[in-house]
Amino acid sequence: MVPLSVRDLATVARGSTPADALAETTRLAGLIETLGFHRMWVAEHHGMPAVASSAPAVLIGHLADATTTLRVGAGGVMLPNHAPLVIAEQFATLEALHPGRIDLGLGRAPGTDPVTAHALRRAGDLGPDNFPHDVVELIDYLAPSDGPPTHPAPVPGRGYLPEVWLLGSSTFSAQLAGLLGLPFAFAYHFSPGQLDLALERYRSVFQPSAVLGRPYAMVAVSVLCAPVQAEAEWLAGPSALAVLQLRTGRLGPLPSPEEAAAYRYTPDERTVVESATSTHLIGDPDSVLRGLADLQCRTGADELMLSTRAHSFEARAQSLSLVAEGWPMGDASAPSAARTSPG
C-alpha cells in the first residue's frame, strides 16, 4: 500500500466563519499526523466564500508550528498570480523554519475569476503561458549551486528549496513535470478525464534531476467515508450541492446536509452533479478502501491524496479516521518524493 495524504480547503460551512474554518484545519492537521498520514496540503483560492485558504504560505507556517512530523505544503500555489521571487522568498523562509517538511505544489490556473486574478498580479503580459519559465525561475533562486548567486538573490535563498511539485488536470503540467524531473500530482478529485493520459505522458518523458531520480506521481481523489453507506451519502450532500452552486455562479458557504437534502434538483442539474461526482468515493469503510486500492492499482500512483469536504469538522475527522484504520499507513516519516536518489 502507498502513503496517504490529505488536501484541505479550510472549508467555511454555513453558520461558521473563516476563523472557525482555519481553526478546524489546524485541528485536522494534528489529527492526521496522529493517524499516520504523510502530508497535508492547502490550496490557494480567491473570492470563494466557502474557502478560507487564500494565503497558503501563512497557513502552512501555522500548520507546521502545530505539528512535528507531518509534511505541510501548498496544493497548490497558483503561480500565475504571483512573481516567482515572492513565492521563492515565502517558501524558502518556511523551509528555513521547518527544514525537510515543506512542500510547494505549483499550479498554472489562477484559481479565481479574471478580475480577481488581475488584482492579484496586475501585469497583462504575465499568466499561464509564462508558467514553465516562472517554475524554472523560482527553482533557480533556491536550488543549491556552486555558481554565482542569482540577481536578485532572495534571503533565505539557495539551499532552502522546499519539495517542489507540479499540479495539473491535463497533460500540460504532466509533461512539464517529467521534463524538469519533478514529482507530479493529478487533480482527479475534480477533473478525472485525462488522468491515465497525463500519468502516461509524465512517465514517458521523465528526465532524472538533482531532486528526483524516478517518476513520482500522486493522485488526489474525493473521499467521504462513514460507518454506513446511507450516512456517507447524507454527509456528501453538501459537497454535491456546492459543485452545482460553483458551476452556476451561486457562491456561498458550504451548505448543511439538511439544506442539501431539501434541495430539489432539476433533471439537468442532477446530470451535472452526477457527472462531477461520479469518481468520488462515498460509502462505508469497505467500499471506500476498495475504491482507493483499485485506483492505486489502476494508475500505479506512488501516493494518494484524499480531499474530504463536509459541513462539520466531526464528519471530516470521522472519514479520515475510518480510512486510516483500514489502510496500512506505514511510516509517515518515510523519505519524501524529492529525496529519491537518481539512478
Buried (B, 14 or more C-beta within 10 A) or exposed (E): EBBBBBBBBBBBBBEBEBEBBBBBBBBBBBBBBBBBBBBBBBBBBBBBEBBBBBEBBBBBBBBBEBBEEBBBBBBBBBBBBBBBBBBBBBBBBBBBBBEEBBBBBBBBBBBBEEEBBBEBBEEEEBBBEBBBEBBEBBBBBBBEEEEEEBEEEBEBBBEBBBBBBBBBBBBBBBBBBBBBBBBBBBBBBBBBEBBEEBBBBBBEBBEBBEBBBBBBBBBBBBBBBBEEBEBBBBBBBBBBBBBBBBEEEEEEBBBBBEBBEEBEBEEEBEEBBEEBBEBBBBBBBEBBBEBBBEBBEEBEBBBBBBBBBBBBBEBBBBBBBBBBEBBEBEEBBEEBBBEBEEE
